[in-house]
Amino acid sequence: PTVQVWFGTRALDPDPKIAEETIRKFKIYSWNDRSKATVTNFVPVNGKAWTSAQPTDANYFKMVADALEPEPVQTRDRVIYGMMASLGIEKGKAFQPDERLTKILNEAAMVGELTARANAYEKRFAGSIVWKDKHWEYANMVELNQEDSNYTQLDQRASWFYEAIGNSTGMQGRILGFGQVYLETSKDKAGKWLVGSKSYHFHVPANAPVKQFWSITLYDNVTRGPLVTDQGSADMSSRKDIEKNADGSVDIYFGPTKPKGANKNYIKTLPGKGWFPYFRFYGPTEAYFDKTWQLEDIEEIK
């Protein structure tokens, strides 16, 4: 029931050429033009700067106003629209805060961002912990309609959409052998925040419960975008050329410099920047759901 539509896709073939060819078979066109010959334009974005972080000043509210203006008002949102009206965000009217309101909104955006960050990285809603006595959490706990049995999932959706963009059945990790599971942690085994100035060791047990592959990606906990270093992609997966132990398990190392004695499975971090990982299971199998297979916590290397 929206006017503005976008969709995201992830090509999972290990061969980048096949993945690219698959993506380029997509066709996007108006339903009214479905009988006509259409050409879908693909625009390369490699090398272009982008950010997934929202503004932390009054421009945040300008973006909210712009995004909501063309959309129909749903009944469940009318109370929120009423609250926004006092900020000057009202359908059919230009958003033009005066100097006093702009000052208030600048501060509100900063406080809101910090609140969202705490809500995401120190989750306080029930059921967020995956395994008892470990720090791994479910990243996505939001129903597609964002409704619980008795209330709208305010904190859950704020947590997920602070970190990520979009939601789908395939991203919720509830169906055997289908889609993805997203697990995250912001703390090491000792319960301390993960920081870019320290070195860490992470052990992935053998026989990961996946039909396709698993991956781990490091993100900047302020921008929520992938951690960018001169090493390149802060990512590692079982479908890449990684070093495995004799039993099939995998040891991975994180830090500003490669820890002494580490194998080639090393992802660089940046001093002065906090980070968090997403561990993804592509096509989760039984051992994930019955919890007979569990991830280890990330451990600091002293």
C-alpha positions in Angstrom: 0.0 0.0 0.0 2.9 2.4 -0.7 3.7 4.7 -3.6 7.5 4.5 -3.4 8.9 1.0 -4.1 12.3 -0.5 -4.1 13.7 -4.0 -3.8 17.1 -5.5 -3.1 18.5 -8.7 -4.3 21.6 -10.8 -3.5 23.1 -13.1 -6.1 24.5 -16.1 -4.3 26.3 -18.1 -7.0 30.0 -18.5 -6.1 31.0 -17.5 -9.6 30.8 -13.7 -9.8 30.2 -13.9 -13.6 27.2 -16.1 -13.3 25.8 -13.9 -10.4 26.2 -10.8 -12.6 24.5 -12.5 -15.6 21.6 -13.7 -13.4 21.0 -10.2 -12.0 21.0 -8.7 -15.6 18.1 -11.0 -16.5 15.8 -8.9 -14.3 13.2 -6.8 -16.1 11.4 -3.9 -14.5 8.6 -2.2 -16.3 5.2 -0.6 -15.8 2.3 -3.1 -15.7 0.5 -1.0 -18.2 3.4 -1.5 -20.6 3.8 -5.2 -20.1 2.9 -6.0 -23.7 5.5 -3.6 -25.1 9.2 -4.3 -25.6 11.0 -2.8 -22.6 14.7 -2.4 -21.7 15.8 -2.3 -18.1 18.8 0.0 -17.5 21.5 -1.2 -15.2 23.7 1.5 -13.7 27.1 0.5 -12.3 27.7 1.8 -8.8 31.2 0.5 -8.1 33.4 3.2 -6.7 30.6 5.6 -5.9 30.4 6.9 -2.4 27.3 6.1 -0.4 26.2 6.0 3.2 23.5 4.0 5.0 23.5 6.4 8.0 20.7 9.0 8.4 21.6 12.6 9.2 22.0 13.5 12.9 20.7 17.0 12.6 17.4 18.6 11.5 17.9 17.3 8.0 16.8 13.9 9.4 13.3 15.4 9.8 13.4 16.9 6.3 14.1 13.4 4.9 11.1 12.0 7.0 8.9 14.7 5.6 10.0 14.1 2.0 9.5 10.3 2.4 6.0 10.5 3.8 4.6 13.3 1.6 3.6 11.0 -1.3 2.4 8.1 0.8 -1.2 7.3 1.8 -1.9 7.6 5.5 -2.5 4.2 7.1 -4.9 4.1 10.1 -2.3 2.7 12.5 0.0 5.7 11.8 -2.5 8.5 12.5 -1.3 9.0 16.1 2.3 9.3 14.9 1.3 11.8 12.2 -0.4 13.8 15.0 2.9 13.9 16.9 4.8 14.9 13.8 2.4 17.7 13.0 3.7 19.6 16.1 7.2 19.4 14.4 5.9 20.9 11.2 5.6 17.6 9.3 2.2 17.5 7.8 0.9 16.1 4.5 0.3 18.7 1.9 2.4 21.4 3.6 6.0 22.4 3.1 8.4 21.5 6.0 9.9 24.8 6.9 11.0 24.9 10.6 12.0 28.3 12.0 15.3 28.9 13.8 13.9 27.9 17.2 12.4 24.6 15.9 15.6 23.8 13.9 17.7 24.1 17.0 15.3 21.7 18.8 15.3 19.3 15.9 19.1 19.3 15.7 19.3 18.2 19.3 16.4 15.7 18.9 18.1 14.0 16.0 21.3 13.5 18.0 19.4 12.1 21.1 17.3 9.9 18.8 20.4 8.5 17.1 22.0 7.6 20.4 18.7 6.1 21.7 18.4 4.0 18.5 22.1 2.9 18.9 21.5 1.7 22.5 18.3 0.0 21.5 20.1 -1.9 18.7 23.3 -2.9 20.4 22.0 -3.5 23.9 18.7 -5.1 23.1 16.2 -5.1 26.0 13.3 -7.0 24.4 12.6 -10.6 25.2 14.0 -13.5 23.2 16.9 -11.6 21.6 19.6 -13.9 23.0 20.3 -16.9 20.7 22.2 -19.2 23.1 22.2 -19.0 26.9 25.4 -17.6 28.4 26.6 -16.3 25.0 26.4 -12.8 23.5 25.0 -13.6 20.0 21.7 -12.0 19.3 19.0 -12.3 16.6 19.4 -9.2 14.5 16.0 -9.4 12.9 13.0 -10.0 15.2 10.5 -8.0 13.2 7.3 -9.5 11.7 6.7 -8.3 8.1 3.6 -6.3 9.4 5.6 -5.2 12.4 2.9 -6.4 14.8 3.1 -8.5 17.9 -0.1 -10.1 19.3 -0.9 -7.1 21.5 1.3 -4.2 20.2 3.2 -2.8 17.4 6.9 -3.9 17.5 8.3 -0.4 18.3 11.7 -1.3 19.8 12.2 -4.4 17.6 11.6 -2.5 14.4 13.7 0.4 15.6 16.6 -1.9 16.3 16.4 -3.8 13.0 15.9 -0.7 10.8 18.7 1.2 12.6 21.1 -1.5 11.4 19.6 -2.7 8.2 17.4 -1.7 5.2 14.4 -3.7 4.2 12.8 -6.9 5.4 11.5 -10.1 3.9 10.5 -13.6 4.7 13.9 -14.8 3.4 15.7 -12.5 5.9 13.9 -13.8 9.0 15.6 -17.2 9.2 12.6 -19.2 10.2 12.3 -21.7 7.4 14.3 -24.9 7.1 16.8 -24.7 4.2 15.5 -21.4 3.0 16.7 -17.8 3.1 19.1 -16.4 5.6 19.7 -16.2 9.3 21.2 -12.9 10.6 23.0 -13.2 14.0 25.0 -10.3 15.5 27.0 -9.5 18.6 28.5 -6.2 19.9 30.5 -7.8 22.7 33.3 -10.2 23.2 33.3 -13.3 25.5 34.0 -11.2 28.5 31.1 -8.9 27.8 33.2 -6.0 26.6 32.4 -3.9 23.5 34.2 -4.9 20.3 36.6 -2.1 19.4 38.9 -1.6 16.5 42.1 -1.1 18.5 42.0 -4.7 20.0 42.8 -8.1 18.5 40.3 -11.0 18.6 40.0 -14.6 17.8 36.8 -16.2 16.6 36.2 -20.0 16.2 33.6 -21.4 13.9 32.9 -25.0 14.7 32.9 -27.7 12.0 29.8 -28.7 10.1 28.0 -25.4 10.1 24.3 -26.0 9.6 23.9 -24.5 6.1 22.7 -25.8 2.7 24.7 -23.1 0.9 27.4 -21.3 2.9 28.0 -19.1 5.9 29.6 -15.7 6.0 30.8 -13.1 8.6 30.8 -9.4 7.8 32.1 -6.6 10.0 30.2 -3.3 10.2 31.0 0.2 11.6 28.7 0.6 14.6 28.1 4.3 13.9 27.4 4.3 10.1 26.2 0.6 10.1 27.9 0.3 6.7 30.5 -2.3 6.1 33.8 -1.6 7.8 36.1 -0.1 5.1 39.9 -0.5 5.4 42.8 -0.7 3.0 42.4 -4.5 3.1 39.2 -4.2 1.2 36.0 -6.0 2.1 35.6 -6.8 5.8 34.0 -10.1 5.0 34.8 -13.8 5.0 32.7 -16.8 4.1 32.9 -20.6 3.6 32.5 -20.2 -0.1 35.8 -18.3 -0.4 39.4 -19.6 -0.2 39.7 -19.8 3.6 42.0 -21.8 5.8 40.3 -24.7 7.6 41.4 -26.9 10.5 41.8 -30.6 10.1 38.3 -31.2 11.6 36.7 -28.7 9.3 36.4 -25.9 11.8 37.6 -22.4 11.0 39.6 -19.9 13.1 39.3 -16.2 12.1 41.2 -13.2 13.5 40.3 -9.5 13.8 42.4 -6.5 14.7 44.3 -3.4 13.5 47.2 -5.6 12.6 47.4 -9.3 12.1 47.8 -11.0 15.4 51.0 -13.0 15.9 50.4 -16.7 15.1 47.2 -16.0 13.2 46.5 -17.9 10.0 45.5 -16.3 6.7 41.8 -15.8 7.9 42.3 -12.2 9.0 40.0 -9.2 8.8 41.4 -5.8 9.6 39.7 -3.4 12.0 40.4 0.3 12.6 41.5 1.9 15.9 39.0 4.5 17.1 36.1 2.7 15.5 33.7 0.3 17.2 32.4 -2.6 15.1 30.0 -5.5 15.1 29.6 -8.6 12.9 26.7 -10.2 11.2 27.1 -13.9 11.0 24.8 -15.2 8.2 23.6 -18.8 7.6 22.5 -19.2 4.0 19.9 -22.0 3.9 19.9 -22.9 7.7 19.5 -26.6 8.5 18.2 -28.6 11.5 21.2 -28.2 13.7 20.8 -24.5 13.7 17.1 -24.6 14.7 17.5 -27.3 17.4 20.6 -25.5 18.7 22.8 -28.6 18.7 25.3 -26.4 16.7 26.3 -23.2 18.3 28.7 -20.3 17.5 31.5 -19.4 19.9 31.8 -15.9 21.4 34.6 -13.7 20.0 37.6 -13.7 22.4 40.0 -10.8 22.9 43.7 -11.8 22.4 45.7 -10.3 25.2 
